[in-house]
Amino acid sequence: MATYWTDVDAAWQRALTAGAEVVYPLTDQFYGERAGRLRDPFGQQWMLSQRIENVSAPEMTRRAAEFFDQS
């Protein structure tokens, strides 16, 4: 399940406090979102995201190339 938040850090902390486990840490992504993935105590995975900047198509292409070149 993918969800968007106005304060993803606060939502993330509430989920951890409620017993969720980190699948992918909450980090700033090259495509302009702060995002991570959690697993709740019932096994359901949740992606929590927040838009942190609008990225133009040319800039997205440049960032994606950098990201995948370092992987």
Steps between C-alpha positions, in 0.01 A plus 500: 500500500643840404399803707590870486541724805551870571745399777637159406757504780228528766290227334810278476574541870138424596512180293826390663358572844198286410725204417585536131837377372716679245520329159669796321611800707334839464729708277490780244463352150642635173150541357400766754338297777597398850394137522548167673325168553377340821342164592221515757458233772253314272753472214353773275759724337443875482688758296492840668589799282503878494565721198797720594571663164371515145761363261493586129521221243857590392616519862329168578684338208833640622441388859381156397814448291717598796303279737513191281865554404602484867290189574 
